[in-house]
Amino acid sequence: MAADSGRNNALIIEIGRGVFITSLFFLSIALVPFLSAMLLIMIPLPIAFYFAKLGRSKGLFVLAFSLLVLGAAQQILSAQLSIAAFLILGGLGVIISEMFHRRLTLGWTITVAAVSGFAIMGIIILYSGIVNEKAPAEHIYFYVQAMVKENIRLYGELDLPQEQLQFLKDNAAAISRVLTNIFPALSLVGMAFVSLVNVLVLRTLLGLQGLPFPDYGDLTRWKANDHLIWCLIVSGAGLAVPMDAIRFPALNLLVICLFVYFLQGLAIAEFFFRKKKVPFLVRFLFYFLIMLQQYFMLFIIAAGIFDLWVDFRKISKSSQNLDHSS
């Protein structure tokens, strides 16, 4: 009896700790703009961690209570907090934990998590559109338009050349329309990226806690399915068709394909970093440069695409050698 009581007390303490840490994490992101910009994509992490550590029902309690605390803070402070974002990304944490539990491959984990997160977002957008009596496309357009205006304002604070800033202002409506048309692909890619980052960090946290986690093998040798190149070719050809009904779905497919090849390019870069034992600081600067100067992404994407023919990491050759030895 004493042992059971001790275990129950330890469990209650762990649940309380989970609620406190997750609520504090949520409030910090919601109320501190600097932290919001840096840590927004990490919202799924504490949820996925406590789902994996405490189980489904107790993990769900941590998520629900933390959202209640966030909602209470919104009412008390009269702050405009994006509860929907925390609901979407918190739900993504639940999905990631489920994928860990089922021991799926990394590819399937990211795919299922991204599609599930995209579905949750779609449901919330549909509900919000109904409540505000707006069509989903119109609702998305106003959201994207506000985001574009905010980015232009931030660019102005960064002393962007006046002619470039004026170009963005003059074409804000057109930019908003294009982003609205590719919103499905951008959302899906965003969910996939958030899922990938959280999966990799979660795997490390679970390992430090001595908890089980899937073995994804050597991720630097990951590559996309060779047949994906045909999706890239077809989507690229679709852009030449002067019909919006074909051009915009093709553009969405193209964005998704380029994102997959971007991930393959990153795997190639990390492969050579490890092979050459490049210092951590140099690797960090490399990834930071990619985020700072987005056109470097084009080189990473190109490496991922041409890897199909060049085989930078000699993966095909290694596979052949294994086949001959067996």
C-alpha positions in Angstrom: 0.0 0.0 0.0 2.8 2.4 0.9 4.5 1.6 -2.4 1.3 2.3 -4.4 0.8 5.5 -2.5 4.3 6.6 -3.2 3.9 5.8 -6.9 0.6 7.8 -7.1 2.2 10.8 -5.4 5.2 10.7 -7.7 2.7 10.5 -10.7 0.7 13.5 -9.4 3.9 15.5 -8.9 5.0 14.6 -12.5 1.6 15.6 -13.9 1.8 18.9 -11.9 5.3 19.5 -13.2 4.1 18.8 -16.8 1.2 21.3 -16.4 3.5 23.9 -14.9 6.3 23.6 -17.5 3.9 23.5 -20.5 1.7 26.3 -19.2 4.8 28.5 -18.5 6.2 27.6 -22.0 2.9 28.5 -23.7 2.5 31.8 -21.7 6.1 32.8 -22.5 5.6 32.3 -26.2 2.2 34.1 -26.2 3.2 37.1 -24.1 6.8 37.7 -25.1 7.2 38.7 -28.8 10.9 37.9 -28.9 10.3 34.4 -27.6 7.3 34.0 -29.9 9.4 34.6 -32.9 12.0 32.0 -31.8 10.0 29.3 -30.1 6.7 29.2 -31.8 7.6 26.1 -33.8 8.5 24.3 -30.6 5.0 24.4 -29.1 4.4 20.6 -30.0 7.6 19.6 -28.0 6.3 19.6 -24.4 3.0 18.1 -25.4 4.7 15.2 -27.3 7.2 14.8 -24.4 4.6 14.4 -21.7 2.4 12.3 -23.9 5.3 9.9 -24.3 6.3 10.1 -20.7 2.9 10.0 -18.9 0.6 8.3 -21.4 -2.3 9.4 -23.5 -4.9 10.3 -20.8 -2.5 12.2 -18.6 -0.7 13.9 -21.5 -4.2 15.0 -22.8 -4.8 16.5 -19.3 -1.5 18.4 -19.5 -2.5 19.8 -22.9 -6.1 20.7 -21.9 -5.1 22.4 -18.6 -2.3 24.4 -20.3 -4.8 25.6 -22.9 -7.2 26.6 -20.1 -4.4 28.6 -18.4 -3.6 30.3 -21.7 -7.3 31.1 -22.2 -7.6 32.5 -18.7 -4.5 34.7 -19.3 -6.2 36.0 -22.4 -9.3 37.0 -20.4 -7.4 38.5 -17.5 -4.9 40.5 -19.5 -7.3 41.3 -22.4 -4.5 40.2 -24.7 -4.9 39.0 -28.3 -3.5 35.6 -28.0 -3.7 33.1 -30.9 -5.3 30.2 -29.1 -5.9 28.5 -32.4 -2.1 28.3 -33.1 -1.5 26.6 -29.8 -4.4 24.3 -30.4 -3.1 23.3 -33.9 0.5 22.9 -32.8 -0.5 21.3 -29.5 -2.5 18.7 -31.5 0.6 18.2 -33.7 2.5 17.3 -30.5 -0.1 14.6 -29.8 0.2 13.2 -33.3 4.0 13.1 -33.1 3.8 11.2 -29.8 1.5 8.7 -31.4 3.9 8.2 -34.3 6.7 7.6 -31.8 4.5 5.0 -30.0 3.8 3.2 -33.2 7.5 3.1 -34.2 6.9 4.4 -37.7 9.8 5.4 -40.0 10.9 9.0 -40.0 9.3 9.6 -43.4 6.0 8.2 -42.3 6.1 10.0 -39.0 6.6 13.4 -40.7 4.1 12.7 -43.4 1.3 11.6 -41.1 2.0 14.4 -38.6 2.1 17.1 -41.3 -1.1 15.8 -43.0 -2.9 15.6 -39.6 -1.7 19.1 -38.5 -2.9 20.4 -41.9 -6.3 18.7 -41.3 -6.6 20.3 -37.8 -5.8 23.7 -39.3 -8.3 23.2 -42.1 -11.1 22.4 -39.6 -10.3 25.4 -37.5 -10.2 27.7 -40.6 -13.5 26.3 -41.7 -15.1 26.8 -38.3 -13.7 30.3 -38.0 -15.0 31.1 -41.5 -18.5 29.9 -40.6 -18.5 31.9 -37.3 -17.3 35.1 -39.1 -19.6 34.4 -42.1 -16.6 34.3 -44.6 -15.7 31.7 -47.2 -12.5 29.8 -46.3 -10.6 31.3 -49.2 -11.6 34.8 -48.2 -10.7 34.1 -44.6 -7.3 32.8 -45.6 -6.7 35.8 -47.9 -7.4 38.3 -45.1 -5.0 36.4 -42.9 -2.3 36.3 -45.5 -2.8 40.0 -46.4 -2.3 40.9 -42.7 0.9 38.7 -42.6 2.3 40.4 -45.7 1.6 43.9 -44.3 3.3 42.9 -41.1 6.4 41.6 -42.9 6.6 44.8 -45.0 6.5 46.8 -41.8 9.3 44.7 -40.3 11.3 45.1 -43.5 11.0 48.8 -43.1 12.5 48.6 -39.7 15.4 46.6 -41.1 16.4 49.6 -43.4 15.6 47.8 -46.6 16.4 49.9 -49.7 13.5 52.3 -50.3 12.9 51.1 -53.9 12.6 47.5 -52.7 10.3 48.5 -49.9 8.1 50.5 -52.3 8.0 47.6 -54.7 6.7 45.3 -51.9 4.1 47.9 -50.9 2.9 48.4 -54.5 2.6 44.6 -55.1 1.2 43.7 -51.6 -2.2 42.7 -53.0 -0.7 40.5 -55.8 1.7 38.9 -53.3 -1.2 38.1 -51.0 -3.2 36.5 -53.8 -0.3 34.3 -54.9 0.4 33.2 -51.3 -3.3 32.5 -50.8 -3.3 30.3 -53.8 -0.3 28.3 -52.5 -1.5 28.4 -48.9 -2.2 24.6 -48.9 1.4 23.8 -49.9 2.9 26.3 -47.6 0.8 25.1 -44.7 1.7 21.4 -45.4 5.4 22.2 -45.8 5.3 24.3 -42.6 3.7 21.5 -40.7 6.3 19.0 -42.0 9.2 21.3 -41.0 7.8 21.9 -37.5 7.2 18.1 -37.2 10.7 17.3 -38.2 12.3 19.8 -35.8 10.2 18.6 -32.9 10.8 14.9 -33.7 14.6 15.3 -33.7 14.6 17.3 -30.5 12.0 15.0 -28.8 14.2 12.0 -29.7 17.1 13.6 -27.9 15.0 14.5 -24.8 13.6 11.0 -24.5 17.1 9.5 -24.8 18.3 11.8 -22.0 15.4 10.7 -19.8 16.1 7.0 -20.5 12.7 6.6 -22.3 12.3 4.5 -25.5 12.3 6.2 -28.9 12.4 5.0 -32.5 15.8 4.3 -34.1 15.7 6.1 -37.4 19.2 5.1 -38.4 21.7 7.4 -40.0 19.6 10.3 -41.2 22.5 11.7 -43.2 21.9 8.9 -45.7 18.2 9.6 -46.2 17.0 10.2 -49.7 13.6 10.8 -51.3 12.0 8.2 -53.5 13.5 8.3 -57.0 10.0 8.5 -58.6 9.4 11.9 -56.9 11.4 13.5 -59.8 8.4 12.8 -62.1 6.1 14.8 -59.7 8.7 17.6 -59.9 8.7 17.5 -63.8 4.9 17.3 -64.1 4.3 20.2 -61.6 6.9 22.3 -63.4 5.2 21.6 -66.8 1.9 22.5 -65.2 3.1 26.0 -64.5 3.2 26.6 -68.3 -0.5 25.9 -68.7 -2.4 29.2 -68.9 -5.2 28.0 -66.7 -5.4 28.8 -63.0 -7.3 25.5 -62.4 -4.1 23.7 -63.5 -1.4 26.2 -62.7 -2.0 26.7 -59.0 -2.4 23.0 -58.1 0.9 22.5 -60.1 2.5 25.3 -58.1 1.4 23.7 -54.8 2.8 20.4 -55.9 6.0 22.0 -57.0 6.5 23.7 -53.6 6.0 20.4 -51.8 8.5 18.6 -54.1 11.1 21.3 -53.7 10.7 21.1 -49.9 11.4 17.3 -50.0 14.5 17.8 -52.1 15.6 20.6 -49.7 15.5 18.1 -46.9 17.6 15.7 -49.0 20.1 18.5 -49.7 20.4 19.1 -46.0 21.0 15.4 -45.4 23.8 15.6 -48.0 25.4 18.6 -46.4 25.2 17.0 -42.9 26.8 13.8 -44.4 29.8 15.7 -45.5 30.0 17.8 -42.3 30.3 14.6 -40.3 32.6 12.9 -42.8 35.0 15.9 -42.7 34.4 16.4 -38.9 33.5 20.0 -39.4 33.3 21.9 -36.1 29.8 22.6 -34.7 30.3 26.4 -34.9 30.9 26.2 -38.7 27.8 23.9 -39.2 25.7 26.3 -37.1 26.8 29.3 -39.2 26.0 27.3 -42.3 22.4 26.6 -41.2 22.0 30.2 -39.9 23.1 31.5 -43.3 20.5 29.5 -45.0 17.8 31.0 -42.8 19.2 34.5 -43.2 19.8 34.4 -47.0 17.0 32.2 -48.4 18.5 32.1 -51.9 21.1 29.6 -50.5 18.2 27.2 -50.2 18.3 27.0 -54.0 21.8 25.4 -53.8 20.6 23.0 -51.2 17.5 22.1 -53.3 19.7 21.6 -56.4 22.0 19.3 -54.5 19.0 17.2 -53.5 17.7 17.0 -57.0 21.0 16.2 -58.7 21.8 13.6 -56.1 19.5 11.3 -58.1 22.1 11.2 -60.8 25.4 12.2 -59.1 24.8 10.2 -55.9 27.0 12.5 -53.8 27.1 10.1 -50.8 27.6 6.9 -53.0 24.5 5.3 -51.5 23.7 3.3 -54.6 27.3 2.0 -54.8 27.2 1.0 -51.1 23.9 -0.8 -51.7 25.4 -2.7 -54.7 28.4 -3.7 -52.6 26.1 -5.1 -49.9 24.1 -7.0 -52.5 27.3 -8.6 -54.0 28.6 -9.5 -50.5 25.4 -11.2 -49.6 
